[in-house]
Amino acid sequence: MNTNEKLKVLRDEIDVIDAKLTPLFAERMGVSKRIAAVKGMGNLAIVDDAREQQVVDQAAALAGDGLKEEIALLMRFILAISKEKQRKTLFPNDISLLPPPRAPRTDGPACVFQGLPGAWSEQALMKLFPGARREAVPEFEDVFLAVRENRADYGVVPIENSKTGAIGETYGLLRKYGCFIVGRTWIGIRHCLMAPEGTRLEDVREVLSHPEGFRQCSGFLRGRAWDLTACRNTAVAAQAAAKAGDGRTAAIGSRLAGEINGLNILAPDIMDAPDNSTSFVVIATEPEYSSADDLISVTFTVPHRSGALCEVLLPFMSGGMNLLRIESRPAANVGYRFFAEVQGNIMEKNTIEVLRHASVSCEYFEVIGCYRNTE
């Protein structure tokens, strides 16, 4: 037999085995549904960690030495599906994963960003909302406060840099203030070294910037005997350098921030990566989504045991959904909180099924936005 013929024989064997597995799985799900009814009558929780571990251990004990881990993983996945079946049985009118969307604010919305005029956040805001009323605030948290207290329709904050990764403060504030992500865009970050007129590169002794600015320009800064002073924002750094006017102080930031503050460019495009860019998200007090959106952000926590995160991720694989990014942040009393970005739309049936399957394996699960990226 040639290769294709051998494969045909083996695949026929697989088909026979699958024909036996499928009715057994259906039978198991039927029992799970009856278990849900009993739990409902007794007002018992769907999740029973001790029982789940017992099921996994029993199945692994029946497997050969070379398959114990795979059988344990399979049983964890089956248990996740079983819990979802029980949830559907007990709560047939389950609440939606996101509250109903509000209409976007299109008539000159009030928007807030962190920093000063010329900040990268302001440039992202202008790209997203060309006709918006703009307000600058000192701190990232002030952006969230302004939105939460309805002093602004939207806030624009950075969430990820292509070189240095996630901006953790934004993730923490998203959950602290219960805001939703309603939009996202990327801005090319082209950092310059700039200083007041008359300052020469060889005269510089102190450089001001945001810590992210220093990290993104680490190659340019390496080996230079300069004091690096952190500021709240690159535009704040540009303003401070202009005020210093001592012929020794420079700043790292955008060309626009330099122009606003009357600074000369001593060295353009000093970032390590030529394609350096930062992603900015739009936050609001209510979600805004439609059938045109293609990105979903979720946050969740998992039980503190081996394989817990894998259980959450398996439904995305089986449902054919692509996870673009996953981040973890330390969280009080729960170990770590995860944030993930998924390709999909919250209004699609398959997406809803996948997210609900994933949520069953979590201690906490929340969708924090469905939106699209603005090019």
TAURFEN-V168408 format. One record per backbone hydrogen bond with DSSP energy under -1.0 kcal/mol. NH is the residue of the N-H (numbers start at 1). CO is the residue of the C=O. Records with the same first field share a line. If there is no record, write none. Layout:
NH->CO + CO
This chain:
6->2
7->3
8->4
9->5
10->6
11->7
12->8
13->9
14->10
15->11
16->12
17->13
18->14
19->15
21->17
22->18
24->20
25->21
26->22
27->23
28->24
29->25
30->26
31->27
32->28
33->29
34->30
35->31
36->32
37->33
38->34
39->35
40->36
41->37
42->38
44->39
52->48
53->49
54->50
55->51
56->52
57->53
58->54
59->55
60->56
61->57
67->64
71->67
72->68
73->69
74->70
75->71
76->72
77->73
78->74
79->75
80->76
81->77
82->78
83->79
84->80
85->81
86->82
87->83
88->84
89->85
90->86
91->87
102->287
108->106
111->133
112->154
113->135
115->137
119->116
123->119
124->120
125->121
126->122
127->123
128->124
129->125
132->129
133->109
135->111
137->113
144->140
145->141
146->142
147->143
148->144
149->145
150->147
151->146
152->146
153->110
154->110
155->283
156->112
157->281
159->279
160->279
161->165
162->277
165->161
167->159
170->167
172->168
173->169
174->170
175->171
176->172
177->173
179->174
180->284
181->368
182->282
184->372
185->280
187->278
189->276
192->253
193->267
194->251
195->264
199->196
203->200
205->248
206->248
207->227
208->250
209->229
214->210
215->211
216->212
218->215
221->217
222->218
224->221
226->224
227->205
229->207
231->209
237->233
238->234
239->235
240->236
241->237
242->238
243->239
244->240
245->241
250->206
251->194
252->208
253->192
258->254
259->255
260->256
261->257
262->259
263->258
264->195
266->193
267->193
270->191
272->216
276->273
278->187
279->160
280->185
281->157
282->183
283->155
284->180
293->290
294->371
295->371
296->342
297->369
298->340
299->366
300->338
301->364
305->303
308->305
311->307
312->308
313->309
314->310
317->313
318->314
319->315
320->317
321->316
324->341
325->341
327->339
329->337
331->335
334->331
336->334
337->329
338->300
339->327
340->298
341->325
342->296
343->322
344->294
348->345
352->348
353->349
354->350
355->351
356->352
357->353
358->354
359->355
360->356
361->358
362->359
363->301
364->301
366->299
368->297
371->295
374->184
